[in-house]
Amino acid sequence: MSARLRFENVSKTFHSTYGDVTALAEFDLSIDPGEFVVVVGPSGCGKSTMLHIAAGLDTQYGGIFEAPGGKPRSAYLFQTPRLLPWLTAEDNVSFVLQSRGLSRLKSSQVAQEYLQTVGLGGSERVFPNHLSGGMQQRVALARALAVQPELLLMDEPFGALDELTARRLRTELAQVCLAQQRTILFVTHNVTEAAFFADRVVVMSPRPGRVLAEVPVHLPRPRGYDDPSVTAVAHDIVSKLQLE
């Protein structure tokens, strides 16, 4: 099962002693169930703010955000893994499942399954400080997928990784998405990454962020990251970013 989302005329202003900053203004976006939507835009245009609203982490905003059909089961993957250093890789995944009511035994079994899915079989009992940055982000991805979210929110999840590791993780995520359809809202600065993943790319304007353009991606899956057709879509995205 996957989620449907709708932003209508959403605005968000941050207040501080240094003055007000409007992150989003007149932001409109609808996302269909099972759609992989990637949002790109310049730094500070409100992309992360939009994700926080979708996740329910920010409820102080103007306009309407809703998930018709009810609040979806969601998971959030950040740029940094945010693992608990005193727990092993397996326990970092299983504790989330236990908090949702699964037994300790079942949580452990599911955690091992998803660690295998992201290529970490054999590393279940390893602590985060003994894992590379890419392996830590794999644990975070396994944790997000293990709850079987209807909505997966991703905020530049590969942005802090070296390019070789990032490519491996992109391929793994793309394979998982083919096997398990869910609604995904993904933020990135990388236009090739956007073209590689998306069913539709949403281009945001500079702050205050609003939808500047949309680029549908009608490419078959699986896709090659260096495929000329992916590169052509990436160039189209760049041309939309240069409109302002």
C-alpha positions as CSV (number, residue, x, y, z in Angstrom):
1,M,0.0,0.0,0.0
2,S,1.2,3.5,-0.8
3,A,0.2,7.1,0.1
4,R,-1.4,10.0,-1.7
5,L,-0.2,13.5,-0.7
6,R,-1.4,17.0,-1.4
7,F,0.1,20.4,-0.6
8,E,-2.1,23.4,-1.4
9,N,-1.0,27.0,-1.1
10,V,1.4,26.0,1.7
11,S,3.5,28.7,3.3
12,K,6.1,28.7,6.0
13,T,7.8,31.6,7.7
14,F,10.5,31.2,10.4
15,H,10.6,34.0,13.0
16,S,13.8,35.0,14.9
17,T,15.4,38.0,16.5
18,Y,17.3,38.6,13.3
19,G,14.1,38.9,11.2
20,D,11.6,36.7,9.4
21,V,12.6,34.2,6.7
22,T,9.9,32.8,4.4
23,A,10.9,29.4,3.3
24,L,7.8,28.4,1.4
25,A,5.1,30.5,-0.3
26,E,2.2,29.3,-2.5
27,F,3.6,25.8,-2.6
28,D,1.3,23.4,-4.5
29,L,2.1,19.8,-5.2
30,S,0.1,16.6,-5.5
31,I,1.7,13.1,-5.4
32,D,-0.1,10.0,-6.5
33,P,0.1,6.6,-4.6
34,G,3.2,4.7,-5.6
35,E,4.8,7.7,-7.4
36,F,8.5,8.5,-7.0
37,V,8.8,12.3,-6.9
38,V,12.1,14.0,-6.7
39,V,12.4,17.7,-5.7
40,V,15.3,19.8,-6.7
41,G,16.1,23.4,-6.2
42,P,18.8,25.9,-4.9
43,S,20.0,25.8,-1.3
44,G,17.6,27.4,1.1
45,C,14.5,27.1,-1.1
46,G,12.5,25.1,1.5
47,K,13.0,21.6,0.3
48,S,13.7,20.2,3.7
49,T,10.9,22.3,5.2
50,M,8.5,20.7,2.8
51,L,9.7,17.2,3.9
52,H,9.3,18.1,7.5
53,I,5.7,19.2,6.9
54,A,5.0,15.9,5.0
55,A,6.5,13.9,7.9
56,G,4.5,15.8,10.5
57,L,7.6,17.2,12.1
58,D,6.4,20.8,11.4
59,T,2.8,21.6,12.0
60,Q,3.1,25.4,12.1
61,Y,2.5,26.5,8.5
62,G,-0.1,28.1,6.4
63,G,-2.3,26.4,3.7
64,I,-3.2,22.8,3.5
65,F,-1.2,19.6,3.7
66,E,-3.1,16.4,3.7
67,A,-2.8,12.7,3.0
68,P,-6.2,11.7,1.6
69,G,-7.2,8.3,2.9
70,G,-5.5,8.8,6.3
71,K,-2.1,9.4,7.8
72,P,0.3,7.0,6.1
73,R,2.9,4.9,7.8
74,S,6.1,6.7,7.0
75,A,9.8,6.6,7.3
76,Y,12.4,9.4,7.0
77,L,15.9,8.9,5.7
78,F,18.2,11.8,6.4
79,Q,21.6,12.8,4.9
80,T,23.4,11.4,8.0
81,P,22.5,7.9,9.2
82,R,21.5,9.0,12.8
83,L,22.3,5.5,14.2
84,L,22.4,4.8,17.9
85,P,26.1,4.2,18.6
86,W,25.5,1.8,21.5
87,L,23.4,-0.6,19.4
88,T,24.6,-3.0,16.7
89,A,23.5,-2.7,13.1
90,E,20.8,-5.3,13.7
91,D,19.6,-3.7,16.9
92,N,19.4,-0.2,15.2
93,V,16.9,-1.7,12.9
94,S,15.0,-4.0,15.3
95,F,14.5,-1.5,18.1
96,V,12.2,0.5,15.7
97,L,10.2,-2.6,15.0
98,Q,9.9,-3.4,18.6
99,S,8.6,0.1,19.3
100,R,5.8,-0.7,16.8
101,G,4.8,-3.8,18.7
102,L,6.7,-6.6,17.1
103,S,8.2,-9.2,19.3
104,R,12.0,-9.2,20.0
105,L,12.4,-12.4,17.9
106,K,10.3,-11.3,15.0
107,S,12.0,-7.8,15.0
108,S,15.4,-9.5,14.9
109,Q,14.3,-11.7,12.0
110,V,13.0,-8.8,10.0
111,A,16.1,-6.7,10.7
112,Q,18.3,-9.4,9.4
113,E,16.2,-9.7,6.3
114,Y,16.5,-6.0,5.5
115,L,20.2,-5.8,6.3
116,Q,20.6,-8.6,3.7
117,T,18.5,-6.6,1.3
118,V,20.9,-3.6,1.5
119,G,24.0,-5.8,1.3
120,L,25.0,-6.0,4.9
121,G,24.6,-9.7,5.5
122,G,27.3,-10.7,8.0
123,S,27.5,-7.2,9.6
124,E,24.5,-7.6,11.9
125,R,26.5,-7.6,15.1
126,V,28.8,-4.8,14.2
127,F,28.5,-1.4,16.0
128,P,28.2,1.8,13.9
129,N,31.7,3.1,14.7
130,H,33.2,0.0,13.0
131,L,31.2,0.6,9.8
132,S,32.1,2.9,6.9
133,G,29.9,5.9,6.1
134,G,28.3,4.0,3.3
135,M,27.6,1.0,5.4
136,Q,26.1,3.2,8.1
137,Q,23.7,4.7,5.6
138,R,22.8,1.2,4.4
139,V,21.8,0.4,8.0
140,A,19.7,3.6,8.0
141,L,18.1,2.5,4.7
142,A,17.3,-0.9,6.1
143,R,15.8,0.7,9.2
144,A,13.5,2.9,7.0
145,L,12.5,0.0,4.8
146,A,11.9,-2.5,7.6
147,V,8.8,-0.6,8.8
148,Q,7.3,-1.2,5.4
149,P,6.4,2.5,5.0
150,E,3.6,3.6,2.7
151,L,5.5,6.9,2.4
152,L,9.3,7.1,2.3
153,L,10.8,10.6,2.8
154,M,14.4,11.0,1.8
155,D,16.5,14.2,2.3
156,E,19.7,14.0,0.3
157,P,20.4,10.5,1.7
158,F,23.5,10.0,-0.5
159,G,24.8,13.6,-0.5
160,A,27.5,13.0,2.2
161,L,28.9,9.8,0.6
162,D,31.7,9.4,-1.9
163,E,30.5,9.0,-5.5
164,L,31.4,5.3,-5.8
165,T,29.5,4.4,-2.6
166,A,26.6,6.7,-3.6
167,R,26.2,4.9,-6.9
168,R,26.1,1.5,-5.2
169,L,23.4,2.7,-2.8
170,R,21.4,4.4,-5.6
171,T,21.3,1.1,-7.5
172,E,20.3,-0.8,-4.4
173,L,17.5,1.7,-3.7
174,A,16.3,1.5,-7.3
175,Q,16.1,-2.3,-7.1
176,V,14.1,-2.2,-3.8
177,C,11.7,0.4,-5.3
178,L,11.1,-1.9,-8.3
179,A,10.3,-4.8,-6.0
180,Q,8.2,-2.9,-3.4
181,Q,6.1,-0.1,-4.7
182,R,5.6,2.8,-2.3
183,T,5.2,6.6,-2.4
184,I,8.6,8.3,-2.3
185,L,9.3,12.0,-1.8
186,F,13.1,12.5,-2.4
187,V,15.1,15.7,-2.1
188,T,18.4,16.2,-3.9
189,H,20.7,18.8,-5.4
190,N,22.0,16.2,-7.9
191,V,20.0,16.5,-11.2
192,T,21.4,13.2,-12.6
193,E,20.3,11.4,-9.4
194,A,16.9,13.0,-9.9
195,A,16.6,11.8,-13.5
196,F,17.8,8.3,-12.5
197,F,15.1,7.8,-9.8
198,A,12.1,9.9,-10.6
199,D,8.8,9.3,-12.2
200,R,8.5,13.1,-12.0
201,V,11.0,15.9,-11.0
202,V,9.7,19.0,-9.3
203,V,11.9,22.1,-9.7
204,M,11.6,24.7,-6.9
205,S,12.3,28.4,-7.2
206,P,14.8,30.2,-5.0
207,R,13.4,31.2,-1.5
208,P,10.6,31.5,-0.9
209,G,10.2,28.1,-2.5
210,R,7.3,27.4,-4.8
211,V,7.0,25.0,-7.7
212,L,8.8,26.5,-10.7
213,A,8.4,23.6,-13.2
214,E,7.8,19.8,-13.4
215,V,9.7,17.4,-15.5
216,P,8.0,14.0,-16.2
217,V,10.5,11.1,-16.6
218,H,9.2,8.6,-19.1
219,L,12.1,6.2,-19.0
220,P,11.9,2.5,-18.5
221,R,13.3,0.8,-15.4
222,P,15.8,-0.3,-14.5
223,R,17.9,2.7,-15.6
224,G,21.6,3.2,-16.0
225,Y,23.0,6.1,-14.1
226,D,25.2,7.0,-17.1
227,D,22.6,6.2,-19.7
228,P,22.4,9.1,-22.3
229,S,18.6,9.3,-21.8
230,V,19.1,9.9,-18.1
231,T,21.7,12.6,-19.0
232,A,19.2,14.2,-21.4
233,V,16.6,14.4,-18.6
234,A,19.2,15.9,-16.3
235,H,20.0,18.6,-18.8
236,D,16.3,19.4,-19.1
237,I,16.1,19.8,-15.3
238,V,19.1,22.1,-15.4
239,S,17.4,24.3,-18.0
240,K,14.3,24.6,-15.8
241,L,16.5,25.6,-12.8
242,Q,18.0,28.4,-14.9
243,L,14.7,30.0,-15.6
244,E,15.1,32.3,-12.6
